[in-house]
């Protein structure tokens, strides 16, 4: 077995130091919102975004005014993308059926899929206006039937980005706020004098947004713990270095700490991709960001076999995994820890990010080992119910229940069963004794 790192990213210890700094800032910010409400939110918006409007919530007139600035072509593109997202989300929703079954004569068990009643959808826009994130969260929540959808996005260059606001509105948001970062997440989860709190937070964001969601989890639900975007290319000699380098750097431009990794069984492809990355970084307009990510968070791993490639990929559990090999379906069948797969050279992560219809809010930092990404099912809660329809079933289940409660020492529990045995089975079971 041979797995060689031709290029290795920043050590985990250094990353942990960065996380600790973010954690302290977020903790202080959320505590301030808890104490001072709207005033704290406004102070943070002034400090971080230099933005302090009369009201952070956009009026219908403001929404219409911003949407009027979106070109016809851009609006058509937004609607096309939302149609793809809605179509896939609806197909997923249709697969989630309510259930009722008679497990024994007179015993009915079932479950209902009920929408979360209020959701806060965060859409990043401070550095890049991520129009697509509105489709992924707001439109998907609409398909799920969430009755109150709150959307927040940072102001971009002094005002809310028109295309982001259009996407939020078309997606079905009931309330739209021009708020970013910690202040947006805190206001939606904790609530203020003017913003009612929500039950759940969803959507990607920078390290501060992700940490705010982490600290608020439990007080509200969240979609997942999300860190900086990650991309992995699994490739063999069926593809060339230009394609691999383009797919790696195309995601590294997200931020200064966006991991990108190539796993291959071809040392030539690995070395050529390293060279090609340097060539592309000389001409990429976003190279200032991508270069730092690639330098500090880029990995190139050379394996001997496809099995080793699979093992390395599953161990790293990256968010986006692009597979371009002579056995893509084999990876589909055997990959078990990842955010989303992109199979074949015709497919790419950018399509998944923006338009193809699958959701782009995906697990990072190895969370793909225990959760998938955001989807319509995240907005639904599956609640069970039970009912007993006959005296015979009540007495029979009661007898088993009584004995099992006494086995654990729960006398009061047992009596809940015993009273049904007495009333519906005609048996005289003394208080505190197991039904025989």
C-alpha positions in Angstrom: 0.0 0.0 0.0 1.4 3.4 -0.9 -0.3 6.8 -0.5 2.1 9.7 -1.2 1.4 13.4 -0.5 3.0 15.5 -3.2 1.5 18.6 -1.6 0.1 18.9 1.9 -2.2 21.5 3.4 -1.9 23.6 6.6 -1.6 21.5 9.9 -4.7 20.9 11.9 -3.2 22.7 14.9 -2.9 25.9 13.1 -6.5 25.6 11.8 -7.6 25.1 15.5 -6.1 28.4 16.5 -8.0 30.2 13.9 -11.3 28.5 15.0 -10.7 29.5 18.6 -10.4 33.2 17.7 -13.7 33.0 15.7 -15.4 31.2 18.6 -14.7 34.0 21.1 -15.8 36.8 18.7 -19.1 35.0 18.0 -19.8 34.2 21.7 -19.5 37.9 22.6 -21.6 39.0 19.7 -24.5 36.6 20.4 -24.4 37.6 24.1 -24.7 41.2 23.1 -27.7 40.5 20.9 -29.3 38.6 23.8 -28.9 41.6 26.1 -29.4 44.6 23.8 -31.5 43.2 21.0 -32.0 45.6 18.1 -29.4 48.1 19.3 -26.7 45.4 19.3 -27.8 44.3 15.8 -27.6 47.8 14.5 -24.2 48.5 16.1 -22.8 45.3 14.6 -24.2 46.1 11.1 -22.6 49.6 11.3 -19.3 48.1 12.5 -19.0 45.2 10.0 -21.0 46.4 7.0 -21.1 50.2 7.4 -24.8 49.8 7.0 -27.6 51.3 9.2 -30.9 51.8 7.4 -34.1 53.0 9.1 -35.3 49.4 9.1 -33.4 46.2 8.2 -36.5 44.6 7.0 -37.2 45.4 3.3 -40.6 46.7 2.4 -42.6 45.4 -0.6 -41.7 48.7 -2.4 -38.0 48.2 -1.7 -38.1 44.6 -2.9 -39.8 45.6 -6.1 -37.3 48.5 -6.6 -34.3 46.2 -6.2 -35.8 43.6 -8.5 -36.3 46.2 -11.2 -32.5 46.6 -11.3 -32.1 42.9 -12.4 -31.7 42.5 -16.1 -34.2 40.4 -18.1 -31.5 37.8 -18.9 -30.4 37.5 -15.2 -34.0 37.2 -14.1 -34.7 34.4 -16.6 -31.6 32.6 -15.4 -32.6 32.9 -11.8 -36.1 31.5 -12.6 -34.5 28.6 -14.6 -32.3 27.7 -11.7 -35.1 27.9 -9.2 -37.3 25.7 -11.4 -34.6 23.0 -11.4 -34.2 23.2 -7.6 -37.9 23.2 -7.0 -38.4 20.2 -9.4 -35.9 18.1 -7.6 -37.0 19.2 -4.1 -40.6 18.3 -5.1 -39.6 14.9 -6.3 -37.8 14.3 -3.0 -40.9 15.6 -1.1 -43.1 13.2 -3.0 -40.9 10.3 -1.9 -41.6 11.1 1.8 -44.9 9.5 2.6 -47.0 9.7 5.7 -47.5 6.2 7.2 -50.2 4.3 9.1 -50.1 0.6 9.7 -52.0 -1.9 11.8 -49.1 -3.8 13.5 -51.5 -6.1 15.4 -55.2 -6.4 15.5 -56.5 -3.2 17.0 -53.1 -1.5 17.2 -52.5 1.4 14.8 -49.1 3.1 14.5 -48.1 5.9 12.1 -46.1 8.9 11.3 -46.8 12.3 9.8 -44.2 14.5 8.0 -44.8 18.1 9.4 -43.0 21.2 8.2 -40.9 23.2 10.7 -43.0 26.2 11.4 -40.5 29.0 10.9 -37.1 29.0 9.2 -34.3 31.6 8.9 -32.4 31.3 5.6 -29.0 33.0 5.4 -27.7 34.0 2.0 -24.1 35.2 1.9 -23.4 38.4 0.0 -20.6 40.2 1.7 -17.8 39.1 -0.7 -19.7 37.3 -3.4 -23.5 37.7 -3.8 -24.5 34.1 -3.6 -27.8 34.2 -5.5 -27.9 30.4 -5.7 -28.1 30.0 -1.9 -31.5 31.6 -2.0 -32.8 28.9 -4.3 -31.3 26.2 -2.1 -32.8 27.4 1.2 -35.8 29.6 0.5 -37.2 27.7 -2.5 -36.6 24.3 -0.9 -38.4 25.5 2.3 -41.3 26.6 0.2 -41.6 23.2 -1.4 -41.6 21.7 2.1 -44.5 23.9 3.1 -42.8 26.0 5.8 -45.4 28.6 6.8 -42.9 31.4 7.8 -39.7 31.8 5.9 -37.3 34.6 6.9 -34.4 35.4 4.7 -31.4 37.5 5.5 -28.4 38.7 3.4 -25.6 41.1 4.0 -25.6 44.4 2.1 -23.3 44.3 -0.9 -21.5 47.5 -1.9 -23.9 49.7 0.2 -27.2 48.1 -0.5 -28.9 44.6 -0.7 -27.8 42.9 -3.9 -30.7 43.1 -6.3 -30.3 39.6 -7.7 -30.1 38.0 -4.3 -33.3 39.8 -3.2 -35.0 38.7 -6.4 -34.1 35.1 -5.7 -35.3 35.3 -2.1 -38.6 36.9 -3.2 -39.2 34.5 -6.1 -38.2 31.6 -3.8 -41.1 32.4 -1.5 -39.5 34.4 1.5 -42.1 36.0 3.7 -39.7 38.4 5.4 -36.4 39.7 3.9 -33.8 41.5 6.0 -30.6 43.3 4.9 -28.4 41.8 7.6 -25.2 39.9 7.5 -22.9 37.8 9.6 -23.3 37.2 13.3 -26.0 39.9 13.6 -28.2 38.2 11.1 -27.9 34.7 12.6 -28.3 36.0 16.1 -31.3 38.2 15.3 -33.1 35.3 13.6 -32.4 32.8 16.3 -32.6 34.8 19.5 -35.1 37.4 18.3 -35.2 41.2 19.0 -37.8 43.8 19.6 -38.6 43.9 15.9 -37.7 40.3 14.7 -39.5 37.3 15.9 -37.2 34.3 16.5 -37.3 31.3 14.1 -37.3 27.6 14.9 -34.5 26.6 12.5 -31.5 28.2 10.7 -30.2 27.1 7.4 -27.7 28.3 4.7 -24.0 28.6 4.2 -21.8 31.5 5.3 -18.3 32.4 6.4 -16.5 31.1 9.6 -18.5 33.6 11.8 -21.8 32.5 10.4 -21.0 28.8 10.8 -19.8 29.3 14.4 -22.9 31.3 15.3 -25.1 28.5 14.0 -23.0 26.0 16.0 -23.3 28.0 19.2 -27.1 28.4 18.7 -27.8 24.8 17.9 -30.2 23.4 20.5 -31.9 26.7 21.0 -32.8 26.4 17.3 -32.4 23.6 14.8 -29.8 24.0 12.0 -29.3 22.3 8.7 -25.7 21.2 9.4 -22.4 22.4 10.8 -20.7 24.0 7.7 -17.2 25.2 7.4 -15.3 26.6 4.4 -16.2 25.0 1.1 -14.2 21.9 0.2 -13.6 20.3 -3.2 -11.9 17.0 -4.1 -11.1 15.7 -7.5 -10.7 11.9 -7.9 -9.0 11.3 -11.3 -7.1 8.9 -13.4 -5.4 9.2 -16.8 -8.8 9.3 -18.6 -8.7 13.1 -18.0 -6.0 15.8 -18.3 -4.4 18.2 -15.9 -6.2 21.3 -17.2 -9.5 19.8 -16.3 -8.3 18.8 -12.8 -6.7 22.1 -12.1 -9.7 24.1 -13.3 -12.0 22.1 -11.0 -9.7 22.5 -8.0 -9.1 26.3 -8.4 -12.7 26.9 -9.4 -13.7 26.2 -5.8 -10.6 27.5 -4.1 -11.7 31.0 -5.1 -14.5 30.8 -2.5 -12.2 32.0 0.4 -8.7 32.0 1.8 -9.3 28.8 3.6 -11.1 26.6 1.1 -9.6 23.1 0.9 -9.0 21.5 -2.5 -7.6 18.1 -3.0 -6.5 15.9 -5.9 -6.5 12.1 -5.4 -5.0 10.1 -8.3 -3.2 6.9 -9.2 -1.2 8.7 -11.8 2.0 10.5 -10.6 2.2 12.2 -14.0 -1.3 13.6 -13.7 -0.5 14.8 -10.2 2.7 16.6 -11.3 1.0 18.0 -14.4 -1.9 19.3 -12.3 0.5 21.1 -9.9 2.1 22.8 -12.9 -1.3 23.6 -14.5 -2.5 25.2 -11.2 0.4 27.6 -11.3 -0.3 28.5 -14.9 -4.0 29.1 -14.2 -3.3 31.2 -11.1 -1.3 33.6 -13.3 -4.5 34.4 -15.3 -7.4 33.7 -12.9 -9.1 37.0 -11.9 -9.8 35.6 -8.4 -6.2 34.4 -8.0 -5.6 36.6 -5.0 -8.0 34.4 -3.0 -7.5 31.1 -4.8 -3.7 31.2 -4.5 -3.8 31.5 -0.7 -6.3 28.6 -0.5 -4.3 26.4 -2.8 -1.0 27.2 -1.0 -2.3 26.6 2.5 -5.2 24.2 2.0 -4.3 22.3 -1.1 -3.5 18.6 -1.2 -2.2 16.3 -3.9 -2.3 12.6 -3.0 -0.9 9.9 -5.2 -2.1 6.3 -4.6 -1.2 3.0 -6.2 -4.7 1.6 -6.6 -8.3 2.6 -7.0 -9.0 1.0 -3.6 -6.5 3.3 -2.0 -8.0 6.3 -3.7 -11.4 5.2 -2.4 -10.1 4.8 1.1 -8.4 8.2 1.1 -11.5 9.9 -0.2 -13.8 8.3 2.4 -11.4 9.1 5.2 -11.3 12.8 4.2 -15.1 13.0 3.6 -15.0 16.2 1.5 -18.0 18.3 0.7 -17.8 18.2 -3.1 -16.3 15.1 -4.7 -15.6 15.2 -8.5 -15.0 11.7 -9.9 -13.4 11.5 -13.3 -12.2 7.9 -13.8 -12.8 4.8 -15.9 -15.0 3.5 -13.1 -17.2 6.4 -11.9 -20.1 4.1 -11.0 -17.8 2.0 -8.9 -17.0 5.1 -6.8 -20.8 5.9 -6.6 -21.5 2.4 -5.2 -18.6 2.5 -2.7 -18.3 6.1 -1.5 -20.0 6.4 1.8 -18.7 9.7 3.3 -19.1 12.9 1.3 -21.4 15.9 0.7 -22.3 15.4 -3.0 -20.8 13.4 -5.9 -20.2 14.8 -9.4 -19.6 11.9 -11.7 -17.8 12.1 -15.0 -15.9 14.9 -16.9 -19.1 16.4 -18.3 -20.2 17.1 -14.7 -18.8 19.8 -12.5 -19.2 21.3 -9.0 -20.2 24.7 -10.3 -23.3 23.2 -12.0 -24.3 21.8 -8.6 -23.6 25.1 -6.9 -25.7 27.1 -9.2 -28.2 25.5 -11.5 -28.5 21.7 -11.9 -31.1 21.2 -9.1 -29.4 19.4 -6.3 -28.8 21.4 -3.1 -25.4 23.1 -2.6 -25.6 23.4 1.2 -23.5 20.4 2.1 -21.5 18.9 5.0 -17.9 19.9 5.5 -15.2 19.1 8.0 -15.9 15.4 7.7 -19.6 15.8 8.7 -20.4 13.8 5.6 -19.6 10.8 7.8 -22.9 11.3 9.7 -25.1 13.6 7.7 -26.1 14.5 4.1 -26.7 18.1 3.0 -29.7 20.4 3.0 -32.7 19.0 1.3 -36.5 19.3 1.5 -36.5 16.6 4.2 -34.5 18.8 6.5 -37.5 21.2 6.8 -39.8 18.3 7.7 -40.2 16.6 11.1 -41.4 13.1 11.2 -43.7 12.6 14.1 -45.1 9.3 15.2 -48.5 8.5 16.7 -50.3 5.5 18.0 -53.8 4.4 18.9 -55.4 1.3 20.2 -58.9 0.6 18.9 -60.1 -2.6 20.8 -60.4 -3.7 24.4 -58.6 -6.9 23.6 -55.6 -5.0 22.2 -55.5 -2.6 25.1 -55.5 -5.5 27.6 -52.9 -7.5 25.7 -50.4 -4.7 25.1 -51.0 -3.5 28.7 -50.0 -6.8 30.2 -46.7 -6.8 28.3 -46.1 -3.2 29.1 -46.8 -3.7 32.8 -44.3 -6.5 33.1 -41.6 -4.6 31.2 -42.1 -1.5 33.3 -41.7 -3.5 36.5 -38.6 -5.1 35.0 -37.1 -1.6 35.1 -38.6 -0.7 38.5 -41.0 1.9 37.1 -44.1 1.2 39.3 -46.0 4.3 38.1 -45.4 3.4 34.5 -46.7 -0.1 35.2 -49.8 1.3 36.7 -50.6 3.2 33.5 -50.7 -0.2 31.8 -52.5 -1.9 34.7 -55.4 0.4 34.7 -56.1 -0.4 31.1 -55.8 -4.1 31.9 -58.4 -3.7 34.6 -60.8 -1.6 32.6 -60.6 -3.3 29.2 -59.5 -6.8 30.2 -61.6 -7.3 33.2 -58.6 -8.4 35.3 -57.9 -7.2 38.8 -54.3 -6.2 38.9 -53.2 -4.8 42.3 -51.4 -1.4 42.2 -47.7 -1.8 41.9 -47.9 -5.4 40.7 -47.1 -6.6 37.2 -50.0 -7.8 35.1 -49.8 -11.6 34.6 
